Amino acid sequence: MIDRPKDGSTGEELIPHHILTTICAHLNNHVGPEPDSLLFADPDTGQTMREWVYRRMFNQACTDIGRPDFRPGEQRHTGGTLAAQAGGTLPEVMERLRHKNPQTAMGTRKSLRDARKLLQRTSRNSPMTSQIRSSRG
């Protein structure tokens, strides 16, 4: 039996419409009909996937897309950042990421501000910015 996540939080996840077909195909092709079937079973044993098996598969997928530096936790952080960018309130971002306190969720907001500052600094000196400035006279 697999228990709840380590912090004990559970919740529903909204599935974006544009990936629903892919998720349904995965469920139909790789998940048993029993209510307690594993969503991501070890491909060799059919049992609970161990972390090293997951990391091996994840790392290979990242290499295949040209991002061998990508880490699993970045997916979650990216989701939180996108929710904040889309105008999600602090309580909404906290709920999405299952954060228990605002300080943790504010890290997502801080990284968003840092990214904006970096973009502003780099765009000021980019060739495209110089071209736009010169075209305006």
OpenMM code with the backbone's topology and positions (N, CA, C; nanometers):
from openmm import Vec3, app, unit

residues = "MET ILE ASP ARG PRO LYS ASP GLY SER THR GLY GLU GLU LEU ILE PRO HIS HIS ILE LEU THR THR ILE CYS ALA HIS LEU ASN ASN HIS VAL GLY PRO GLU PRO ASP SER LEU LEU PHE ALA ASP PRO ASP THR GLY GLN THR MET ARG GLU TRP VAL TYR ARG ARG MET PHE ASN GLN ALA CYS THR ASP ILE GLY ARG PRO ASP PHE ARG PRO GLY GLU GLN ARG HIS THR GLY GLY THR LEU ALA ALA GLN ALA GLY GLY THR LEU PRO GLU VAL MET GLU ARG LEU ARG HIS LYS ASN PRO GLN THR ALA MET GLY THR ARG LYS SER LEU ARG ASP ALA ARG LYS LEU LEU GLN ARG THR SER ARG ASN SER PRO MET THR SER GLN ILE ARG SER SER ARG GLY".split()
positions = [
    Vec3(0.0832, -0.1182, 0.0000),
    Vec3(0.0000, 0.0000, 0.0000),
    Vec3(0.0874, 0.1243, 0.0000),
    Vec3(0.0476, 0.2226, -0.0750),
    Vec3(0.1196, 0.3490, -0.0797),
    Vec3(0.0409, 0.4500, 0.0016),
    Vec3(0.1084, 0.5222, 0.0894),
    Vec3(0.0427, 0.6162, 0.1782),
    Vec3(0.0414, 0.7549, 0.1154),
    Vec3(-0.0132, 0.8492, 0.1893),
    Vec3(-0.0176, 0.9886, 0.1458),
    Vec3(0.1232, 1.0454, 0.1318),
    Vec3(0.1364, 1.1609, 0.0661),
    Vec3(0.2660, 1.2278, 0.0605),
    Vec3(0.3170, 1.2547, 0.2015),
    Vec3(0.4471, 1.2794, 0.2138),
    Vec3(0.5076, 1.2908, 0.3465),
    Vec3(0.4454, 1.3984, 0.4335),
    Vec3(0.3909, 1.5042, 0.3746),
    Vec3(0.3304, 1.6075, 0.4590),
    Vec3(0.1831, 1.5792, 0.4884),
    Vec3(0.1302, 1.4697, 0.4333),
    Vec3(-0.0067, 1.4303, 0.4622),
    Vec3(-0.1121, 1.5043, 0.3834),
    Vec3(-0.0717, 1.5932, 0.2933),
    Vec3(-0.1709, 1.6705, 0.2191),
    Vec3(-0.2147, 1.5947, 0.0941),
    Vec3(-0.3408, 1.6035, 0.0669),
    Vec3(-0.3946, 1.5473, -0.0563),
    Vec3(-0.4865, 1.6527, -0.1163),
    Vec3(-0.5236, 1.6340, -0.2377),
    Vec3(-0.6141, 1.7283, -0.3019),
    Vec3(-0.6413, 1.6879, -0.4441),
    Vec3(-0.7338, 1.7561, -0.5029),
    Vec3(-0.7667, 1.7307, -0.6423),
    Vec3(-0.6765, 1.8145, -0.7310),
    Vec3(-0.6502, 1.7620, -0.8489),
    Vec3(-0.5712, 1.8355, -0.9471),
    Vec3(-0.6577, 1.8636, -1.0684),
    Vec3(-0.6534, 1.9859, -1.1151),
    Vec3(-0.7231, 2.0197, -1.2390),
    Vec3(-0.6345, 1.9799, -1.3553),
    Vec3(-0.6928, 1.9130, -1.4514),
    Vec3(-0.6161, 1.8698, -1.5681),
    Vec3(-0.6490, 1.9642, -1.6826),
    Vec3(-0.5472, 2.0348, -1.7321),
    Vec3(-0.5717, 2.1252, -1.8450),
    Vec3(-0.6265, 2.0482, -1.9651),
    Vec3(-0.7223, 2.1066, -2.0308),
    Vec3(-0.7916, 2.0410, -2.1418),
    Vec3(-0.6948, 1.9955, -2.2513),
    Vec3(-0.5900, 2.0742, -2.2781),
    Vec3(-0.5002, 2.0416, -2.3893),
    Vec3(-0.4150, 1.9168, -2.3649),
    Vec3(-0.4091, 1.8647, -2.2411),
    Vec3(-0.3334, 1.7417, -2.2174),
    Vec3(-0.4242, 1.6255, -2.1764),
    Vec3(-0.5525, 1.6484, -2.1746),
    Vec3(-0.6472, 1.5463, -2.1307),
    Vec3(-0.6401, 1.4210, -2.2177),
    Vec3(-0.6279, 1.4355, -2.3478),
    Vec3(-0.6205, 1.3211, -2.4382),
    Vec3(-0.4976, 1.2355, -2.4077),
    Vec3(-0.3846, 1.3008, -2.3827),
    Vec3(-0.2606, 1.2287, -2.3518),
    Vec3(-0.2739, 1.1535, -2.2199),
    Vec3(-0.3341, 1.2171, -2.1208),
    Vec3(-0.3511, 1.1514, -1.9911),
    Vec3(-0.4465, 1.0327, -2.0033),
    Vec3(-0.5547, 1.0491, -2.0776),
    Vec3(-0.6487, 0.9380, -2.0978),
    Vec3(-0.5808, 0.8213, -2.1696),
    Vec3(-0.4968, 0.8517, -2.2673),
    Vec3(-0.4248, 0.7458, -2.3385),
    Vec3(-0.3316, 0.6721, -2.2425),
    Vec3(-0.2630, 0.7446, -2.1551),
    Vec3(-0.1750, 0.6801, -2.0571),
    Vec3(-0.2562, 0.5887, -1.9653),
    Vec3(-0.3672, 0.6399, -1.9146),
    Vec3(-0.4511, 0.5598, -1.8251),
    Vec3(-0.5011, 0.4330, -1.8946),
    Vec3(-0.5452, 0.4466, -2.0185),
    Vec3(-0.5975, 0.3313, -2.0926),
    Vec3(-0.4900, 0.2294, -2.1272),
    Vec3(-0.3684, 0.2769, -2.1559),
    Vec3(-0.2619, 0.1881, -2.2024),
    Vec3(-0.1708, 0.1343, -2.0927),
    Vec3(-0.1631, 0.2035, -1.9800),
    Vec3(-0.0613, 0.1665, -1.8810),
    Vec3(-0.1125, 0.1460, -1.7387),
    Vec3(-0.2392, 0.1715, -1.7133),
    Vec3(-0.2909, 0.1624, -1.5769),
    Vec3(-0.4034, 0.0600, -1.5728),
    Vec3(-0.3960, -0.0270, -1.4734),
    Vec3(-0.4973, -0.1305, -1.4587),
    Vec3(-0.6331, -0.0725, -1.4219),
    Vec3(-0.7386, -0.1526, -1.4347),
    Vec3(-0.8745, -0.1045, -1.4078),
    Vec3(-0.9086, -0.0934, -1.2585),
    Vec3(-0.8287, -0.1537, -1.1714),
    Vec3(-0.8573, -0.1500, -1.0285),
    Vec3(-0.8390, -0.0093, -0.9742),
    Vec3(-0.9225, 0.0327, -0.8787),
    Vec3(-0.9119, 0.1683, -0.8231),
    Vec3(-0.7768, 0.1982, -0.7572),
    Vec3(-0.7078, 0.0935, -0.7106),
    Vec3(-0.5791, 0.1165, -0.6451),
    Vec3(-0.4604, 0.0880, -0.7373),
    Vec3(-0.4849, 0.0832, -0.8678),
    Vec3(-0.3757, 0.0615, -0.9634),
    Vec3(-0.2774, 0.1778, -0.9593),
    Vec3(-0.1508, 0.1450, -0.9825),
    Vec3(-0.0471, 0.2481, -0.9839),
    Vec3(-0.0529, 0.3285, -1.1136),
    Vec3(-0.0406, 0.4585, -1.1024),
    Vec3(-0.0391, 0.5426, -1.2224),
    Vec3(0.0920, 0.5288, -1.2982),
    Vec3(0.2015, 0.5142, -1.2247),
    Vec3(0.3336, 0.5017, -1.2851),
    Vec3(0.4064, 0.3864, -1.2191),
    Vec3(0.3827, 0.2681, -1.2699),
    Vec3(0.4466, 0.1491, -1.2151),
    Vec3(0.5838, 0.1294, -1.2779),
    Vec3(0.6702, 0.0561, -1.2077),
    Vec3(0.8017, 0.0199, -1.2612),
    Vec3(0.7775, -0.0607, -1.3887),
    Vec3(0.8353, -0.0187, -1.5008),
    Vec3(0.8081, -0.0880, -1.6275),
    Vec3(0.8575, -0.2326, -1.6297),
    Vec3(0.9556, -0.2658, -1.5446),
    Vec3(1.0078, -0.4030, -1.5433),
    Vec3(0.9317, -0.4941, -1.4484),
    Vec3(0.8857, -0.4396, -1.3349),
    Vec3(0.8244, -0.5245, -1.2330),
    Vec3(0.6744, -0.5048, -1.2183),
    Vec3(0.6225, -0.3901, -1.2625),
    Vec3(0.4815, -0.3589, -1.2433),
    Vec3(0.4506, -0.3153, -1.1008),
    Vec3(0.5520, -0.3070, -1.0176),
    Vec3(0.5359, -0.2680, -0.8774),
    Vec3(0.5628, -0.1182, -0.8624),
    Vec3(0.5651, -0.0727, -0.7381),
    Vec3(0.5942, 0.0680, -0.7096),
    Vec3(0.7277, 0.1067, -0.7715),
    Vec3(0.7281, 0.2171, -0.8432),
    Vec3(0.8505, 0.2626, -0.9081),
    Vec3(0.9446, 0.3226, -0.8042),
    Vec3(1.0626, 0.2707, -0.7959),
    Vec3(1.1638, 0.3233, -0.7047),
    Vec3(1.2207, 0.4527, -0.7621),
    Vec3(1.2710, 0.5371, -0.6734),
    Vec3(1.3198, 0.6677, -0.7172),
    Vec3(1.4296, 0.6556, -0.8220),
    Vec3(1.5202, 0.5626, -0.8078),
    Vec3(1.6308, 0.5516, -0.9034),
    Vec3(1.5795, 0.5132, -1.0425),
    Vec3(1.4702, 0.4342, -1.0485),
    Vec3(1.4111, 0.3978, -1.1778),
    Vec3(1.3491, 0.5226, -1.2406),
    Vec3(1.2737, 0.5956, -1.1593),
    Vec3(1.2127, 0.7198, -1.2076),
    Vec3(1.3201, 0.8158, -1.2563),
    Vec3(1.4251, 0.8365, -1.1770),
    Vec3(1.5307, 0.9315, -1.2154),
    Vec3(1.6010, 0.8886, -1.3438),
    Vec3(1.6234, 0.7599, -1.3602),
    Vec3(1.6872, 0.7118, -1.4829),
    Vec3(1.6014, 0.7469, -1.6042),
    Vec3(1.4707, 0.7226, -1.5933),
    Vec3(1.3800, 0.7521, -1.7050),
    Vec3(1.3669, 0.9027, -1.7267),
    Vec3(1.3552, 0.9774, -1.6170),
    Vec3(1.3417, 1.1221, -1.6255),
    Vec3(1.4673, 1.1844, -1.6878),
    Vec3(1.5841, 1.1423, -1.6404),
    Vec3(1.7093, 1.1970, -1.6932),
    Vec3(1.7247, 1.1675, -1.8421),
    Vec3(1.6849, 1.0476, -1.8842),
    Vec3(1.6931, 1.0143, -2.0261),
    Vec3(1.5987, 1.1026, -2.1085),
    Vec3(1.4773, 1.1250, -2.0577),
    Vec3(1.3822, 1.2111, -2.1287),
    Vec3(1.4359, 1.3536, -2.1389),
    Vec3(1.4981, 1.4026, -2.0324),
    Vec3(1.5554, 1.5380, -2.0349),
    Vec3(1.6682, 1.5465, -2.1359),
    Vec3(1.7524, 1.4446, -2.1400),
    Vec3(1.8619, 1.4414, -2.2378),
    Vec3(1.8050, 1.4402, -2.3795),
    Vec3(1.6984, 1.3630, -2.3995),
    Vec3(1.6365, 1.3531, -2.5323),
    Vec3(1.5838, 1.4873, -2.5832),
    Vec3(1.5411, 1.5758, -2.4923),
    Vec3(1.4900, 1.7063, -2.5354),
    Vec3(1.5959, 1.8162, -2.5257),
    Vec3(1.7202, 1.7762, -2.4975),
    Vec3(1.8285, 1.8730, -2.4920),
    Vec3(1.8373, 1.9498, -2.3610),
    Vec3(1.7787, 1.8991, -2.2538),
    Vec3(1.7830, 1.9656, -2.1226),
    Vec3(1.8319, 1.8698, -2.0145),
    Vec3(1.9557, 1.8204, -2.0259),
    Vec3(2.0041, 1.7264, -1.9249),
    Vec3(2.0189, 1.7897, -1.7861),
    Vec3(2.0137, 1.9219, -1.7795),
    Vec3(2.0280, 1.9928, -1.6520),
    Vec3(1.8948, 2.0071, -1.5768),
    Vec3(1.7858, 1.9703, -1.6380),
    Vec3(1.6529, 1.9875, -1.5771),
    Vec3(1.6352, 1.8881, -1.4635),
    Vec3(1.5751, 1.9338, -1.3538),
    Vec3(1.5522, 1.8487, -1.2364),
    Vec3(1.4022, 1.8339, -1.2116),
    Vec3(1.3599, 1.7208, -1.1515),
    Vec3(1.2168, 1.6975, -1.1311),
    Vec3(1.1453, 1.8076, -1.0544),
    Vec3(1.2057, 1.8617, -0.9506),
    Vec3(1.1401, 1.9647, -0.8711),
    Vec3(1.1116, 2.0921, -0.9480),
    Vec3(1.1830, 2.1140, -1.0580),
    Vec3(1.1630, 2.2348, -1.1365),
    Vec3(1.0270, 2.2354, -1.2045),
    Vec3(0.9705, 2.1198, -1.2296),
    Vec3(0.8375, 2.1140, -1.2907),
    Vec3(0.7343, 2.1761, -1.1974),
    Vec3(0.7436, 2.1402, -1.0714),
    Vec3(0.6505, 2.1911, -0.9716),
    Vec3(0.6686, 2.3411, -0.9539),
    Vec3(0.7941, 2.3835, -0.9458),
    Vec3(0.8231, 2.5258, -0.9289),
    Vec3(0.7729, 2.6053, -1.0505),
    Vec3(0.7941, 2.5502, -1.1694),
    Vec3(0.7474, 2.6166, -1.2909),
    Vec3(0.5956, 2.6306, -1.2891),
    Vec3(0.5261, 2.5267, -1.2452),
    Vec3(0.3801, 2.5333, -1.2359),
    Vec3(0.3344, 2.6433, -1.1414),
    Vec3(0.4019, 2.6558, -1.0276),
    Vec3(0.3689, 2.7620, -0.9329),
    Vec3(0.3970, 2.8996, -0.9891),
    Vec3(0.5096, 2.9126, -1.0588),
    Vec3(0.5450, 3.0404, -1.1198),
    Vec3(0.4448, 3.0793, -1.2272),
    Vec3(0.4049, 2.9829, -1.3098),
    Vec3(0.3058, 3.0118, -1.4143),
    Vec3(0.1715, 3.0510, -1.3532),
    Vec3(0.1345, 2.9866, -1.2430),
    Vec3(0.0097, 3.0225, -1.1750),
    Vec3(0.0172, 3.1663, -1.1238),
    Vec3(0.1321, 3.2050, -1.0676),
    Vec3(0.1501, 3.3423, -1.0189),
    Vec3(0.1492, 3.4405, -1.1357),
    Vec3(0.2159, 3.4059, -1.2462),
    Vec3(0.2184, 3.4931, -1.3642),
    Vec3(0.0789, 3.5136, -1.4209),
    Vec3(-0.0029, 3.4106, -1.4128),
    Vec3(-0.1387, 3.4186, -1.4678),
    Vec3(-0.2318, 3.4983, -1.3774),
    Vec3(-0.1782, 3.5468, -1.2649),
    Vec3(-0.2585, 3.6295, -1.1760),
    Vec3(-0.3125, 3.5564, -1.0546),
    Vec3(-0.2622, 3.4362, -1.0298),
    Vec3(-0.3065, 3.3612, -0.9133),
    Vec3(-0.2730, 3.4365, -0.7846),
    Vec3(-0.3664, 3.4372, -0.6935),
    Vec3(-0.3435, 3.5034, -0.5654),
    Vec3(-0.2514, 3.4166, -0.4806),
    Vec3(-0.1989, 3.4750, -0.3741),
    Vec3(-0.1117, 3.4002, -0.2856),
    Vec3(-0.1820, 3.2749, -0.2306),
    Vec3(-0.3061, 3.2855, -0.1814),
    Vec3(-0.3735, 3.1631, -0.1346),
    Vec3(-0.3920, 3.0584, -0.2453),
    Vec3(-0.4173, 3.1026, -0.3678),
    Vec3(-0.4345, 3.0081, -0.4777),
    Vec3(-0.3042, 2.9360, -0.5096),
    Vec3(-0.1933, 3.0113, -0.5129),
    Vec3(-0.0634, 2.9496, -0.5394),
    Vec3(-0.0264, 2.8552, -0.4251),
    Vec3(-0.0556, 2.8973, -0.3016),
    Vec3(-0.0287, 2.8110, -0.1866),
    Vec3(-0.1063, 2.6796, -0.1976),
    Vec3(-0.2320, 2.6879, -0.2367),
    Vec3(-0.3130, 2.5668, -0.2498),
    Vec3(-0.2603, 2.4774, -0.3608),
    Vec3(-0.2262, 2.5379, -0.4727),
    Vec3(-0.1752, 2.4594, -0.5861),
    Vec3(-0.0478, 2.3849, -0.5498),
    Vec3(0.0430, 2.4527, -0.4773),
    Vec3(0.1705, 2.3918, -0.4415),
    Vec3(0.1650, 2.3178, -0.3085),
    Vec3(0.0502, 2.3244, -0.2413),
    Vec3(0.0304, 2.2627, -0.1108),
    Vec3(0.1270, 2.3184, -0.0060),
    Vec3(0.1509, 2.4477, -0.0143),
    Vec3(0.2357, 2.5141, 0.0848),
    Vec3(0.1536, 2.5420, 0.2096),
    Vec3(0.2158, 2.5259, 0.3229),
    Vec3(0.1455, 2.5451, 0.4495),
    Vec3(0.1605, 2.6871, 0.5032),
    Vec3(0.2597, 2.7615, 0.4522),
    Vec3(0.2765, 2.8984, 0.5014),
    Vec3(0.3085, 2.9920, 0.3857),
    Vec3(0.2728, 3.1197, 0.4009),
    Vec3(0.2921, 3.2163, 0.2927),
    Vec3(0.4395, 3.2393, 0.2575),
    Vec3(0.5291, 3.2244, 0.3538),
    Vec3(0.6706, 3.2495, 0.3271),
    Vec3(0.7244, 3.1546, 0.2197),
    Vec3(0.6820, 3.0299, 0.2257),
    Vec3(0.7273, 2.9334, 0.1261),
    Vec3(0.6742, 2.9713, -0.0122),
    Vec3(0.5482, 3.0059, -0.0192),
    Vec3(0.4881, 3.0436, -0.1472),
    Vec3(0.5476, 3.1730, -0.2007),
    Vec3(0.5900, 3.2613, -0.1113),
    Vec3(0.6495, 3.3878, -0.1559),
    Vec3(0.7802, 3.3639, -0.2302),
    Vec3(0.8444, 3.2503, -0.2077),
    Vec3(0.9638, 3.2162, -0.2848),
    Vec3(0.9326, 3.2101, -0.4328),
    Vec3(0.8125, 3.1621, -0.4674),
    Vec3(0.7702, 3.1589, -0.6073),
    Vec3(0.7557, 3.2999, -0.6613),
    Vec3(0.6950, 3.3871, -0.5818),
    Vec3(0.6795, 3.5271, -0.6232),
    Vec3(0.8158, 3.5945, -0.6367),
    Vec3(0.9090, 3.5659, -0.5430),
    Vec3(1.0413, 3.6266, -0.5471),
    Vec3(1.1155, 3.5820, -0.6736),
    Vec3(1.1075, 3.4533, -0.7071),
    Vec3(1.1773, 3.4068, -0.8269),
    Vec3(1.1167, 3.4690, -0.9521),
    Vec3(0.9865, 3.4956, -0.9488),
    Vec3(0.9203, 3.5623, -1.0602),
    Vec3(0.9731, 3.7049, -1.0749),
    Vec3(0.9859, 3.7763, -0.9619),
    Vec3(1.0419, 3.9126, -0.9661),
    Vec3(1.1866, 3.9101, -1.0142),
    Vec3(1.2654, 3.8142, -0.9649),
    Vec3(1.4049, 3.8035, -1.0067),
    Vec3(1.4151, 3.7779, -1.1567),
    Vec3(1.3275, 3.6925, -1.2078),
    Vec3(1.3293, 3.6624, -1.3517),
    Vec3(1.2934, 3.7866, -1.4330),
    Vec3(1.1969, 3.8642, -1.3851),
    Vec3(1.1601, 3.9872, -1.4559),
    Vec3(1.2760, 4.0858, -1.4578),
    Vec3(1.3452, 4.1000, -1.3433),
    Vec3(1.4600, 4.1916, -1.3363),
    Vec3(1.5692, 4.1479, -1.4316),
    Vec3(1.5973, 4.0185, -1.4353),
    Vec3(1.6986, 3.9674, -1.5266),
    Vec3(1.6593, 3.9939, -1.6711),
    Vec3(1.5334, 3.9715, -1.7045),
    Vec3(1.4857, 3.9961, -1.8395),
    Vec3(1.4986, 4.1439, -1.8760),
    Vec3(1.4648, 4.2318, -1.7825),
    Vec3(1.4771, 4.3753, -1.8079),
    Vec3(1.6231, 4.4137, -1.8308),
    Vec3(1.7134, 4.3621, -1.7465),
    Vec3(1.8565, 4.3954, -1.7613),
    Vec3(1.9112, 4.3467, -1.8939),
    Vec3(1.8781, 4.2220, -1.9283),
    Vec3(1.9345, 4.1658, -2.0506),
    Vec3(1.8705, 4.2262, -2.1747),
    Vec3(1.7423, 4.2621, -2.1662),
    Vec3(1.6767, 4.3168, -2.2854),
    Vec3(1.7228, 4.4585, -2.3159),
    Vec3(1.7670, 4.5318, -2.2123),
    Vec3(1.8168, 4.6684, -2.2375),
    Vec3(1.9367, 4.6692, -2.3298),
    Vec3(2.0183, 4.5647, -2.3201),
    Vec3(2.1420, 4.5602, -2.3972),
    Vec3(2.1363, 4.4658, -2.5164),
    Vec3(2.0194, 4.4121, -2.5463),
    Vec3(2.0112, 4.3158, -2.6557),
    Vec3(2.0160, 4.3886, -2.7909),
    Vec3(2.0655, 4.3197, -2.8949),
    Vec3(2.0680, 4.3789, -3.0288),
    Vec3(1.9280, 4.4201, -3.0754),
    Vec3(1.8256, 4.3432, -3.0415),
    Vec3(1.6897, 4.3757, -3.0837),
    Vec3(1.6439, 4.5064, -3.0197),
    Vec3(1.6757, 4.5277, -2.8915),
    Vec3(1.6376, 4.6514, -2.8242),
    Vec3(1.7068, 4.7700, -2.8894),
    Vec3(1.8356, 4.7539, -2.9210),
    Vec3(1.9086, 4.8614, -2.9888),
    Vec3(1.8479, 4.8923, -3.1243),
    Vec3(1.8074, 4.7893, -3.1958),
    Vec3(1.7454, 4.8071, -3.3277),
    Vec3(1.6132, 4.8819, -3.3148),
    Vec3(1.5349, 4.8473, -3.2146),
    Vec3(1.4057, 4.9132, -3.1946),
    Vec3(1.4274, 5.0599, -3.1599),
    Vec3(1.5241, 5.0881, -3.0714),
    Vec3(1.5519, 5.2263, -3.0334),
    Vec3(1.5961, 5.3090, -3.1536),
    Vec3(1.6835, 5.2504, -3.2360),
    Vec3(1.7336, 5.3282, -3.3507),
    Vec3(1.6249, 5.3497, -3.4546),
    Vec3(1.5298, 5.2590, -3.4663),
    Vec3(1.4230, 5.2746, -3.5646),
    Vec3(1.3225, 5.3826, -3.5236),
    Vec3(1.3206, 5.4132, -3.3935),
    Vec3(1.2278, 5.5152, -3.3461),
    Vec3(1.2861, 5.6557, -3.3581),
    Vec3(1.4113, 5.6633, -3.3929),
    Vec3(1.4723, 5.7928, -3.4160),
    Vec3(1.5227, 5.8536, -3.2951),
] * unit.nanometer
topology = app.Topology()
chain = topology.addChain("A")
for resn in residues:
    res = topology.addResidue(resn, chain)
    for name in ("N", "CA", "C"):
        topology.addAtom(name, app.Element.getBySymbol(name[0]), res)
